């Protein structure tokens, strides 16, 4: 039985698609709102680079500890009901970040933010998979593109809030009220996805299929760079580029807008040039963009560098998921989950790694280390045979 035949809805597919898009947008807007105010919160709590890097671990730890349960919660209760609760929890936990007065409080609130963020991520992507099945063509990339658009929007709003000298607490409450209002209106259009009351227990851990392991390592490298840009781009612009006022968010905003652009154009480019060449080029772009920002840390050159990095990371994860799903030896769902799980550790470890290296050698040099991961992507993709055979299927996917 196909995914499309396993669900029914009384709404049009356009209504479903818009609703799922809104939830992707709200999740991206919430995360970007936090990211845009990291420099302010770092300053108000008098944190060093290493101190901030350590506390930033709390968010991915919350995500990581929730991973064994979020998928089962979605399977047990349905993605619609989990998403409704999770998005509200995500918005409210954002508001608590704006109330912190001590480093330990920031760690605690970020942990909660990570827990609800993971629940949102699993449930909204489950909705996206079933929404895509209602269409004769792939639309998954557009959902992730909207997350990136939300990130850019959140960066602009954050810049405006800083320019108006509005405290993070009030900023976050404005975002939270918007997200809750969107949930109350659009949740009725979400799909009732299949549930299983027997979803319990843990699967036995096994070594991934060889190509899946390589795809996962590539995802790890990409998400390390992406996590670095999310959490440290504002700090880099403030402390290395010496940007002032609203210009502190310029690097993050430029990264997000180019990542969104890349996600809306990536499928066509990959079909034209081939998946392997697209990933190789993306790795080179990550390295080039990072090194421009490292070697020439001025407003203009660093912004150009972050634009290049944004385009470089934009297509890698969708291409890794798509390729993993076409490996014949492994069921597509298991394959994608495996690549996603390995890649997530990059998102987990990248930001704190930046903090520790910055404490030892300086923030500028820590970005050079992340740049090297781009070369790693370019070299690793050459070893994967499945991505070549998948090229011919891209147009019909």
C-alpha positions as CSV (number, residue, x, y, z in Angstrom):
1,X,0.0,0.0,0.0
2,X,1.4,3.4,-0.9
3,X,1.5,6.4,1.3
4,X,-1.1,8.2,-0.7
5,X,-3.6,5.3,-0.4
6,X,-3.1,5.0,3.4
7,X,-4.5,8.5,4.2
8,X,-7.7,10.3,3.5
9,X,-8.6,14.0,3.8
10,X,-11.6,16.1,3.3
11,X,-9.5,19.1,2.4
12,X,-7.9,19.9,-1.0
13,X,-4.3,19.1,-1.5
14,X,-3.5,22.8,-1.8
15,X,-5.0,23.5,1.7
16,X,-2.9,20.6,3.1
17,X,0.2,21.9,1.4
18,X,-0.3,25.5,2.7
19,X,-0.9,24.2,6.2
20,X,2.2,22.1,6.2
21,X,4.2,25.0,4.7
22,X,2.9,27.3,7.5
23,X,4.2,24.9,10.2
24,X,7.6,24.7,8.5
25,X,7.7,28.4,8.4
26,X,6.8,28.8,12.0
27,X,9.4,26.3,13.1
28,X,12.1,28.1,11.1
29,X,11.0,31.5,12.3
30,X,11.2,30.4,15.9
31,X,14.7,29.0,15.5
32,X,16.0,32.0,13.6
33,X,14.6,34.4,16.2
34,X,16.7,32.7,18.8
35,X,19.8,32.6,16.5
36,X,19.5,36.3,15.7
37,X,19.7,37.3,19.4
38,X,22.6,35.0,20.4
39,X,25.1,37.9,20.4
40,X,22.9,40.0,22.7
41,X,22.3,37.1,25.1
42,X,26.0,36.2,25.1
43,X,26.9,39.8,26.0
44,X,24.2,40.1,28.7
45,X,25.4,36.9,30.4
46,X,29.1,37.8,30.0
47,X,29.9,34.5,28.3
48,X,33.2,33.7,26.7
49,X,33.4,31.8,23.4
50,X,34.0,28.5,25.2
51,X,31.3,29.2,27.7
52,X,28.8,29.9,25.0
53,X,29.9,26.9,23.1
54,X,29.3,24.7,26.1
55,X,25.9,26.1,26.8
56,X,24.9,25.7,23.1
57,X,25.3,22.0,23.6
58,X,22.1,22.0,25.7
59,X,19.9,22.5,22.6
60,X,21.2,19.5,20.6
61,X,21.4,17.4,23.7
62,X,17.6,18.0,24.2
63,X,17.1,17.0,20.5
64,X,19.3,13.9,20.8
65,X,17.7,12.6,24.0
66,X,14.2,13.0,22.4
67,X,15.1,11.1,19.2
68,X,14.3,7.6,20.5
69,X,10.9,8.8,21.6
70,X,9.8,11.4,19.0
71,X,9.4,8.9,16.1
72,X,7.5,6.5,18.3
73,X,5.2,9.3,19.6
74,X,4.4,10.3,16.0
75,X,3.7,6.6,15.1
76,X,1.7,6.0,18.3
77,X,-0.5,9.2,18.4
78,X,-0.2,10.6,14.8
79,X,1.9,13.4,13.5
80,X,-1.0,15.9,13.5
81,X,-1.6,15.7,17.2
82,X,2.1,15.6,18.1
83,X,2.8,18.6,15.9
84,X,0.0,20.7,17.4
85,X,1.5,20.2,20.9
86,X,5.1,20.4,19.9
87,X,4.8,23.7,18.0
88,X,3.1,25.4,21.0
89,X,5.8,24.0,23.3
90,X,8.5,25.2,20.9
91,X,7.1,28.7,20.8
92,X,6.7,28.9,24.6
93,X,10.1,27.5,25.3
94,X,11.5,30.3,23.0
95,X,9.9,32.9,25.3
96,X,11.7,31.4,28.4
97,X,15.1,31.9,26.7
98,X,14.4,35.7,26.8
99,X,13.9,35.6,30.6
100,X,17.3,34.1,31.5
101,X,19.6,35.9,33.9
102,X,22.2,33.1,34.6
103,X,24.1,30.8,32.3
104,X,22.5,27.7,33.8
105,X,19.1,29.1,33.1
106,X,20.1,29.5,29.4
107,X,21.2,25.9,29.3
108,X,17.9,24.7,30.8
109,X,15.7,26.7,28.4
110,X,17.8,25.6,25.4
111,X,17.4,22.0,26.5
112,X,13.6,22.4,26.5
113,X,13.8,24.3,23.1
114,X,15.7,21.3,21.7
115,X,13.2,18.8,23.0
116,X,10.2,20.5,21.4
117,X,12.3,21.3,18.3
118,X,12.9,17.6,17.7
119,X,9.3,16.7,18.2
120,X,8.4,19.5,15.7
121,X,11.0,18.3,13.2
122,X,9.8,14.6,13.2
123,X,6.1,15.4,13.1
124,X,6.2,18.2,10.5
125,X,8.4,16.1,8.1
126,X,6.0,13.2,8.5
127,X,3.2,15.5,7.5
128,X,5.4,16.7,4.5
129,X,6.0,13.1,3.3
130,X,2.2,12.4,3.2
131,X,1.4,15.8,1.7
132,X,3.9,15.1,-1.1
133,X,2.2,11.8,-1.8
134,X,-1.0,13.8,-2.8
135,X,0.9,15.3,-5.7
136,X,2.2,13.7,-8.9
137,X,5.6,15.6,-8.5
138,X,8.0,16.1,-5.6
139,X,7.4,19.1,-3.4
140,X,9.5,18.2,-0.3
141,X,12.3,20.7,-1.3
142,X,9.8,23.5,-1.2
143,X,8.9,22.8,2.4
144,X,12.6,23.0,3.4
145,X,13.0,26.1,1.3
146,X,10.2,27.8,3.3
147,X,12.1,26.9,6.5
148,X,15.0,28.8,5.0
149,X,12.8,31.7,4.0
150,X,11.6,31.8,7.6
151,X,15.2,31.9,8.8
152,X,15.8,34.9,6.6
153,X,12.6,36.5,7.8
154,X,13.6,35.8,11.4
155,X,17.0,37.4,10.9
156,X,15.5,40.5,9.5
157,X,13.0,40.7,12.4
158,X,15.9,40.2,14.8
159,X,17.8,43.0,13.1
160,X,14.9,45.3,13.4
161,X,14.3,44.4,17.1
162,X,18.0,45.1,17.9
163,X,17.8,48.4,15.9
164,X,14.7,49.4,18.0
165,X,16.5,48.2,21.1
166,X,13.7,45.8,21.9
167,X,14.8,43.2,24.5
168,X,14.8,39.5,23.5
169,X,12.0,38.7,25.9
170,X,9.5,41.0,24.1
171,X,10.8,39.9,20.7
172,X,10.3,36.2,21.5
173,X,6.8,36.8,22.8
174,X,5.8,38.5,19.6
175,X,7.1,35.5,17.6
176,X,5.4,33.0,20.0
177,X,2.0,34.6,19.8
178,X,2.2,34.7,16.0
179,X,3.2,31.0,15.9
180,X,0.4,30.0,18.3
181,X,-2.2,32.0,16.2
182,X,-1.0,30.2,13.0
183,X,-1.3,26.8,14.7
184,X,-4.9,27.5,15.9
185,X,-6.0,28.4,12.4
186,X,-4.1,26.0,10.2
187,X,-4.0,22.8,12.3
188,X,-7.4,21.7,11.0
189,X,-5.9,21.2,7.5
190,X,-3.2,18.8,8.7
191,X,-3.4,15.2,7.6
192,X,-4.4,12.3,9.9
193,X,-1.4,10.1,9.2
194,X,-1.5,6.4,10.0
195,X,-0.9,5.3,13.6
196,X,0.2,2.1,15.3
197,X,-0.5,1.4,19.0
198,X,2.3,-1.1,19.0
199,X,5.0,1.5,18.4
200,X,7.3,0.7,21.4
201,X,10.7,-0.6,22.3
202,X,14.0,0.1,20.7
203,X,15.5,-1.3,17.5
204,X,18.7,-3.3,17.6
205,X,21.6,-1.1,16.5
206,X,23.5,-2.4,13.4
207,X,26.3,-1.0,11.2
208,X,24.8,1.0,8.3
209,X,25.1,-0.1,4.7
210,X,28.5,1.1,3.4
211,X,27.1,3.8,1.1
212,X,24.7,5.0,3.7
213,X,27.6,5.5,6.1
214,X,29.4,7.7,3.5
215,X,26.2,9.6,2.8
216,X,25.8,10.1,6.5
217,X,29.4,11.4,6.9
218,X,28.8,13.9,4.0
219,X,25.6,15.0,5.8
220,X,27.6,15.3,9.0
221,X,30.1,17.6,7.3
222,X,27.3,19.7,5.7
223,X,25.3,20.1,8.9
224,X,28.5,21.0,10.9
225,X,28.9,23.9,8.6
226,X,25.2,24.7,8.7
227,X,25.1,24.6,12.5
228,X,28.2,26.8,12.7
229,X,26.4,29.4,10.6
230,X,23.2,29.3,12.6
231,X,24.9,29.7,16.0
232,X,28.1,31.6,15.3
233,X,27.6,33.9,12.3
234,X,26.2,36.7,14.4
235,X,29.0,36.4,16.9
236,X,31.6,36.3,14.0
237,X,30.2,39.5,12.5
238,X,30.2,41.2,15.9
239,X,33.6,40.2,17.1
240,X,35.7,39.5,14.0
241,X,34.1,41.6,11.3
242,X,33.4,44.3,13.9
243,X,29.9,45.0,12.6
244,X,27.7,47.3,14.7
245,X,24.0,47.5,15.5
246,X,21.7,45.8,13.1
247,X,24.6,44.8,10.8
248,X,25.5,42.1,13.3
249,X,22.7,40.0,11.7
250,X,23.8,40.6,8.1
251,X,26.0,37.5,7.9
252,X,23.2,35.2,9.2
253,X,20.6,36.9,6.9
254,X,22.8,36.6,3.8
255,X,23.5,32.9,4.6
256,X,19.8,32.1,5.0
257,X,18.6,33.9,1.9
258,X,21.1,32.1,-0.3
259,X,20.4,28.8,1.3
260,X,16.7,29.3,0.5
261,X,17.5,30.3,-3.0
262,X,19.6,27.2,-3.5
263,X,16.8,24.9,-2.1
264,X,14.3,26.3,-4.6
265,X,16.7,25.8,-7.6
266,X,18.8,22.8,-6.5
267,X,16.7,20.1,-8.1
268,X,16.9,21.7,-11.5
269,X,20.7,22.3,-11.2
270,X,21.3,18.7,-10.0
271,X,19.4,17.4,-13.0
272,X,21.4,19.6,-15.4
273,X,24.9,18.9,-14.0
274,X,24.4,15.6,-12.3
275,X,24.1,14.9,-8.6
276,X,27.7,14.0,-8.0
277,X,29.0,17.2,-9.7
278,X,26.4,19.2,-7.8
279,X,27.6,17.8,-4.4
280,X,31.3,18.3,-5.4
281,X,30.7,21.9,-6.4
282,X,28.7,22.4,-3.2
283,X,31.7,21.3,-1.1
284,X,34.0,23.6,-2.9
285,X,31.6,26.5,-2.4
286,X,31.5,25.8,1.4
287,X,35.3,25.9,1.5
288,X,35.6,29.0,-0.7
289,X,32.9,31.0,1.1
290,X,34.3,30.2,4.6
291,X,37.9,31.1,3.6
292,X,36.8,34.4,2.1
293,X,35.2,35.3,5.4
294,X,38.3,34.1,7.3
295,X,40.9,35.8,5.1
296,X,39.0,39.0,4.4
297,X,36.9,39.8,7.5
298,X,35.2,43.0,6.3
299,X,31.5,43.7,6.0
300,X,31.4,43.3,2.2
301,X,33.7,40.3,1.8
302,X,32.4,38.4,4.8
303,X,28.8,38.9,3.6
304,X,29.9,37.6,0.1
305,X,31.6,34.6,1.8
306,X,28.5,33.7,3.8
307,X,26.3,34.0,0.7
308,X,28.6,31.4,-1.0
309,X,28.4,29.1,2.0
310,X,24.6,29.4,2.0
311,X,24.4,28.2,-1.6
312,X,26.9,25.5,-0.9
313,X,25.0,23.8,1.9
314,X,21.6,24.3,0.4
315,X,21.4,21.2,-1.9
316,X,23.5,18.7,-0.1
317,X,21.0,17.3,2.5
318,X,18.1,17.0,0.1
319,X,20.4,15.2,-2.4
320,X,21.8,12.9,0.3
321,X,18.2,11.9,1.4
322,X,17.1,11.3,-2.1
323,X,20.1,9.2,-3.0
324,X,19.8,7.2,0.2
325,X,16.2,6.4,-0.6
326,X,17.2,4.8,-3.9
327,X,19.7,2.3,-2.5
328,X,18.2,-1.0,-3.3
329,X,19.6,-3.0,-0.4
330,X,17.9,-0.9,2.3
331,X,14.3,0.2,2.7
332,X,14.0,3.9,1.8
333,X,12.6,5.0,5.2
334,X,15.4,3.2,7.1
335,X,18.0,4.6,4.7
336,X,16.9,8.2,5.1
337,X,16.6,7.9,8.9
338,X,20.2,6.5,9.0
339,X,21.7,9.3,7.0
340,X,19.7,11.8,9.0
341,X,20.8,10.4,12.3
342,X,24.5,10.4,11.4
343,X,24.2,13.9,9.9
344,X,22.5,15.2,13.0
345,X,25.7,14.7,15.0
346,X,27.4,17.3,12.8
347,X,24.7,19.8,13.7
348,X,25.2,18.7,17.3
349,X,29.0,19.0,17.4
350,X,29.8,21.8,15.0
351,X,28.7,24.8,17.1
352,X,30.4,23.7,20.4
353,X,33.5,22.7,18.4
354,X,33.7,26.3,17.1
355,X,33.6,27.6,20.7
356,X,36.4,25.4,21.9
357,X,38.7,26.1,18.9
358,X,37.9,29.8,19.2
359,X,39.0,29.8,22.9
360,X,42.3,28.2,21.9
361,X,43.2,29.9,18.6
362,X,40.5,32.6,18.0
363,X,37.1,32.6,16.3
364,X,38.6,33.4,12.9
365,X,40.7,30.2,12.8
366,X,37.8,28.1,14.0
367,X,35.8,29.0,10.9
368,X,38.8,27.8,8.8
369,X,38.5,24.4,10.4
370,X,34.8,24.2,9.3
371,X,35.9,25.3,5.8
372,X,38.0,22.1,5.6
373,X,34.8,20.1,5.9
374,X,33.8,21.4,2.5
375,X,36.8,19.7,0.9
376,X,35.9,16.6,2.8
377,X,32.5,16.6,1.1
378,X,34.0,17.0,-2.3
379,X,36.4,14.1,-1.8
380,X,33.9,11.7,-0.1
381,X,31.2,12.0,-2.8
382,X,33.6,10.5,-5.4
383,X,33.5,7.1,-3.5
384,X,29.7,6.7,-3.7
385,X,28.5,4.7,-6.7
386,X,24.8,4.9,-6.0
387,X,24.6,8.7,-6.6
388,X,25.7,8.1,-10.2
389,X,22.9,5.7,-11.0
390,X,20.4,7.9,-9.2
391,X,21.2,10.8,-11.6
392,X,19.0,9.3,-14.3
393,X,16.0,9.1,-11.8
394,X,16.2,12.6,-10.6
395,X,13.9,14.1,-13.3
396,X,11.2,11.4,-12.6
397,X,11.5,11.4,-8.8
